[in-house]
Amino acid sequence: MVTFQQLDFRSNQVAHWAADHGFVAGDVCALYMENRIEYVVFWLGLCKAGVSIAFINNTIRKGPLVHSIAISNAKMVIYGTDSSDAIETVSGQLESQHGISCFASGLSTEFDDALGLYSTSRVDPCVRKGIHFGSVFGFVYTSGTTGLPKAVRVTHLKQWSFGAGYSFVGVTSRDVLYSSGKFIFRRK
């Protein structure tokens, strides 16, 4: 189990890494990995650095994968080692045609080792200068059933509202929530 403090410290390291690697407020980074704690760490850390996230569906491959990453205007893709095959198939195309670099995160990658060298302290809030509730938090994608996936812009206000909504219904750690888009089903 990961504590809040561990999550906070590791996401701070991601934020420092992002700032050190030229990300500025409003830039986009794509995340392509299965649901695991590192996914949340990168999501939070990139947000702390003012970076918008393109949440790429980890089941898409080849052309739709390149399309989804490219339309987000991402500078980089961070992917899980469990998704290496899919990214390695398209990494050359992403780099040569779109200038997008790819970094693997997973068990003992050089990337993860490098992250561990960054400070666990909070980043200076000035790195997020200009980010407000109307700014783009990230992109989620349609399923692509009628063609290629389409990016849906999500603002910080929308994301904050979604998270805040759970506090209003009294969600606790004992609850299990299922969302169908408009409705939230709750089981205790």
LOZARO-437191 format. One record per residue (C-alpha): x, y, z; chain; residue number from 1. Coordinates in steps of 0.02 Angstrom, whole numbers. Example, Ala and Ser with C-alpha at 12.3 -4.5 7.8 and 13.67 -1.06 7.14 Angstrom:
<atoms>
@c1->615	c2->-225	c3->390	unit->A	pos->1
@c1->684	c2->-53	c3->357	unit->A	pos->2
</atoms>
This chain:
<atoms>
@c1->0	c2->0	c3->0	unit->A	pos->1
@c1->62	c2->173	c3->-45	unit->A	pos->2
@c1->39	c2->313	c3->81	unit->A	pos->3
@c1->-18	c2->487	c3->33	unit->A	pos->4
@c1->154	c2->552	c3->80	unit->A	pos->5
@c1->242	c2->428	c3->-35	unit->A	pos->6
@c1->124	c2->475	c3->-176	unit->A	pos->7
@c1->154	c2->659	c3->-144	unit->A	pos->8
@c1->344	c2->641	c3->-137	unit->A	pos->9
@c1->354	c2->535	c3->-295	unit->A	pos->10
@c1->238	c2->651	c3->-391	unit->A	pos->11
@c1->346	c2->798	c3->-335	unit->A	pos->12
@c1->496	c2->709	c3->-412	unit->A	pos->13
@c1->400	c2->693	c3->-576	unit->A	pos->14
@c1->357	c2->879	c3->-570	unit->A	pos->15
@c1->541	c2->925	c3->-543	unit->A	pos->16
@c1->592	c2->807	c3->-683	unit->A	pos->17
@c1->463	c2->883	c3->-803	unit->A	pos->18
@c1->522	c2->1060	c3->-765	unit->A	pos->19
@c1->703	c2->1006	c3->-786	unit->A	pos->20
@c1->663	c2->928	c3->-955	unit->A	pos->21
@c1->591	c2->1086	c3->-1030	unit->A	pos->22
@c1->407	c2->1062	c3->-996	unit->A	pos->23
@c1->319	c2->1227	c3->-966	unit->A	pos->24
@c1->142	c2->1267	c3->-912	unit->A	pos->25
@c1->21	c2->1217	c3->-1049	unit->A	pos->26
@c1->133	c2->1085	c3->-1131	unit->A	pos->27
@c1->59	c2->912	c3->-1156	unit->A	pos->28
@c1->129	c2->742	c3->-1108	unit->A	pos->29
@c1->43	c2->579	c3->-1159	unit->A	pos->30
@c1->23	c2->437	c3->-1033	unit->A	pos->31
@c1->6	c2->262	c3->-1103	unit->A	pos->32
@c1->4	c2->130	c3->-967	unit->A	pos->33
@c1->-107	c2->10	c3->-876	unit->A	pos->34
@c1->-195	c2->58	c3->-716	unit->A	pos->35
@c1->-63	c2->56	c3->-581	unit->A	pos->36
@c1->6	c2->175	c3->-451	unit->A	pos->37
@c1->138	c2->247	c3->-570	unit->A	pos->38
@c1->-4	c2->306	c3->-681	unit->A	pos->39
@c1->-70	c2->414	c3->-540	unit->A	pos->40
@c1->106	c2->471	c3->-490	unit->A	pos->41
@c1->140	c2->535	c3->-667	unit->A	pos->42
@c1->-32	c2->612	c3->-682	unit->A	pos->43
@c1->-14	c2->710	c3->-521	unit->A	pos->44
@c1->169	c2->755	c3->-549	unit->A	pos->45
@c1->138	c2->822	c3->-723	unit->A	pos->46
@c1->-8	c2->925	c3->-658	unit->A	pos->47
@c1->103	c2->996	c3->-522	unit->A	pos->48
@c1->219	c2->1056	c3->-661	unit->A	pos->49
@c1->73	c2->1136	c3->-757	unit->A	pos->50
@c1->78	c2->1003	c3->-893	unit->A	pos->51
@c1->-82	c2->941	c3->-975	unit->A	pos->52
@c1->-101	c2->753	c3->-992	unit->A	pos->53
@c1->-162	c2->655	c3->-1142	unit->A	pos->54
@c1->-237	c2->498	c3->-1065	unit->A	pos->55
@c1->-209	c2->373	c3->-1205	unit->A	pos->56
@c1->-311	c2->213	c3->-1204	unit->A	pos->57
@c1->-185	c2->74	c3->-1175	unit->A	pos->58
@c1->-279	c2->-48	c3->-1285	unit->A	pos->59
@c1->-257	c2->45	c3->-1449	unit->A	pos->60
@c1->-113	c2->4	c3->-1565	unit->A	pos->61
@c1->-26	c2->61	c3->-1724	unit->A	pos->62
@c1->-113	c2->198	c3->-1825	unit->A	pos->63
@c1->-245	c2->243	c3->-1696	unit->A	pos->64
@c1->-109	c2->251	c3->-1562	unit->A	pos->65
@c1->-1	c2->370	c3->-1666	unit->A	pos->66
@c1->-155	c2->473	c3->-1709	unit->A	pos->67
@c1->-212	c2->489	c3->-1528	unit->A	pos->68
@c1->-40	c2->544	c3->-1468	unit->A	pos->69
@c1->-9	c2->662	c3->-1614	unit->A	pos->70
@c1->-176	c2->755	c3->-1604	unit->A	pos->71
@c1->-140	c2->799	c3->-1422	unit->A	pos->72
@c1->17	c2->894	c3->-1474	unit->A	pos->73
@c1->112	c2->797	c3->-1342	unit->A	pos->74
@c1->299	c2->830	c3->-1326	unit->A	pos->75
@c1->327	c2->659	c3->-1251	unit->A	pos->76
@c1->247	c2->491	c3->-1212	unit->A	pos->77
@c1->276	c2->406	c3->-1045	unit->A	pos->78
@c1->227	c2->224	c3->-1059	unit->A	pos->79
@c1->227	c2->73	c3->-947	unit->A	pos->80
@c1->348	c2->-68	c3->-982	unit->A	pos->81
@c1->195	c2->-180	c3->-997	unit->A	pos->82
@c1->150	c2->-78	c3->-1153	unit->A	pos->83
@c1->324	c2->-81	c3->-1230	unit->A	pos->84
@c1->277	c2->-185	c3->-1382	unit->A	pos->85
@c1->142	c2->-64	c3->-1438	unit->A	pos->86
@c1->253	c2->91	c3->-1415	unit->A	pos->87
@c1->409	c2->14	c3->-1491	unit->A	pos->88
@c1->307	c2->-23	c3->-1648	unit->A	pos->89
@c1->267	c2->163	c3->-1671	unit->A	pos->90
@c1->407	c2->255	c3->-1580	unit->A	pos->91
@c1->507	c2->285	c3->-1739	unit->A	pos->92
@c1->355	c2->361	c3->-1824	unit->A	pos->93
@c1->314	c2->468	c3->-1672	unit->A	pos->94
@c1->491	c2->534	c3->-1666	unit->A	pos->95
@c1->522	c2->562	c3->-1852	unit->A	pos->96
@c1->350	c2->627	c3->-1904	unit->A	pos->97
@c1->294	c2->716	c3->-1746	unit->A	pos->98
@c1->452	c2->749	c3->-1643	unit->A	pos->99
@c1->379	c2->653	c3->-1496	unit->A	pos->100
@c1->500	c2->558	c3->-1383	unit->A	pos->101
@c1->452	c2->404	c3->-1281	unit->A	pos->102
@c1->507	c2->353	c3->-1106	unit->A	pos->103
@c1->470	c2->187	c3->-1021	unit->A	pos->104
@c1->419	c2->177	c3->-839	unit->A	pos->105
@c1->416	c2->12	c3->-748	unit->A	pos->106
@c1->521	c2->-107	c3->-651	unit->A	pos->107
@c1->696	c2->-34	c3->-636	unit->A	pos->108
@c1->701	c2->69	c3->-795	unit->A	pos->109
@c1->836	c2->201	c3->-815	unit->A	pos->110
@c1->696	c2->329	c3->-822	unit->A	pos->111
@c1->628	c2->278	c3->-651	unit->A	pos->112
@c1->803	c2->275	c3->-578	unit->A	pos->113
@c1->832	c2->452	c3->-643	unit->A	pos->114
@c1->669	c2->512	c3->-565	unit->A	pos->115
@c1->731	c2->453	c3->-397	unit->A	pos->116
@c1->870	c2->583	c3->-404	unit->A	pos->117
@c1->749	c2->730	c3->-403	unit->A	pos->118
@c1->690	c2->824	c3->-250	unit->A	pos->119
@c1->536	c2->763	c3->-158	unit->A	pos->120
@c1->493	c2->942	c3->-109	unit->A	pos->121
@c1->352	c2->1036	c3->-193	unit->A	pos->122
@c1->394	c2->1129	c3->-353	unit->A	pos->123
@c1->389	c2->1317	c3->-355	unit->A	pos->124
@c1->210	c2->1370	c3->-398	unit->A	pos->125
@c1->279	c2->1489	c3->-529	unit->A	pos->126
@c1->304	c2->1339	c3->-645	unit->A	pos->127
@c1->113	c2->1334	c3->-658	unit->A	pos->128
@c1->98	c2->1520	c3->-694	unit->A	pos->129
@c1->-49	c2->1553	c3->-808	unit->A	pos->130
@c1->-139	c2->1391	c3->-767	unit->A	pos->131
@c1->-317	c2->1421	c3->-705	unit->A	pos->132
@c1->-484	c2->1329	c3->-696	unit->A	pos->133
@c1->-516	c2->1363	c3->-881	unit->A	pos->134
@c1->-347	c2->1290	c3->-933	unit->A	pos->135
@c1->-336	c2->1117	c3->-1010	unit->A	pos->136
@c1->-310	c2->984	c3->-877	unit->A	pos->137
@c1->-298	c2->848	c3->-1007	unit->A	pos->138
@c1->-375	c2->750	c3->-1147	unit->A	pos->139
@c1->-482	c2->594	c3->-1142	unit->A	pos->140
@c1->-531	c2->505	c3->-1300	unit->A	pos->141
@c1->-685	c2->437	c3->-1384	unit->A	pos->142
@c1->-681	c2->251	c3->-1422	unit->A	pos->143
@c1->-653	c2->276	c3->-1608	unit->A	pos->144
@c1->-800	c2->165	c3->-1656	unit->A	pos->145
@c1->-842	c2->280	c3->-1803	unit->A	pos->146
@c1->-663	c2->311	c3->-1856	unit->A	pos->147
@c1->-507	c2->364	c3->-1763	unit->A	pos->148
@c1->-519	c2->415	c3->-1580	unit->A	pos->149
@c1->-558	c2->597	c3->-1550	unit->A	pos->150
@c1->-483	c2->699	c3->-1410	unit->A	pos->151
@c1->-603	c2->777	c3->-1285	unit->A	pos->152
@c1->-534	c2->929	c3->-1194	unit->A	pos->153
@c1->-557	c2->925	c3->-1005	unit->A	pos->154
@c1->-526	c2->1086	c3->-907	unit->A	pos->155
@c1->-459	c2->1095	c3->-730	unit->A	pos->156
@c1->-632	c2->1154	c3->-673	unit->A	pos->157
@c1->-715	c2->1000	c3->-748	unit->A	pos->158
@c1->-587	c2->883	c3->-668	unit->A	pos->159
@c1->-598	c2->972	c3->-501	unit->A	pos->160
@c1->-789	c2->964	c3->-507	unit->A	pos->161
@c1->-784	c2->779	c3->-543	unit->A	pos->162
@c1->-671	c2->745	c3->-394	unit->A	pos->163
@c1->-763	c2->864	c3->-279	unit->A	pos->164
@c1->-927	c2->778	c3->-320	unit->A	pos->165
@c1->-870	c2->622	c3->-230	unit->A	pos->166
@c1->-846	c2->719	c3->-68	unit->A	pos->167
@c1->-1025	c2->783	c3->-76	unit->A	pos->168
@c1->-1099	c2->608	c3->-79	unit->A	pos->169
@c1->-996	c2->553	c3->71	unit->A	pos->170
@c1->-884	c2->426	c3->-15	unit->A	pos->171
@c1->-771	c2->331	c3->103	unit->A	pos->172
@c1->-632	c2->204	c3->77	unit->A	pos->173
@c1->-761	c2->65	c3->103	unit->A	pos->174
@c1->-863	c2->117	c3->-49	unit->A	pos->175
@c1->-849	c2->46	c3->-224	unit->A	pos->176
@c1->-901	c2->165	c3->-363	unit->A	pos->177
@c1->-949	c2->126	c3->-541	unit->A	pos->178
@c1->-973	c2->266	c3->-666	unit->A	pos->179
@c1->-1071	c2->256	c3->-828	unit->A	pos->180
@c1->-1030	c2->433	c3->-880	unit->A	pos->181
@c1->-1185	c2->522	c3->-814	unit->A	pos->182
@c1->-1228	c2->414	c3->-665	unit->A	pos->183
@c1->-1124	c2->352	c3->-520	unit->A	pos->184
@c1->-1177	c2->189	c3->-442	unit->A	pos->185
@c1->-1126	c2->164	c3->-263	unit->A	pos->186
@c1->-1112	c2->2	c3->-168	unit->A	pos->187
@c1->-1067	c2->-8	c3->15	unit->A	pos->188
</atoms>
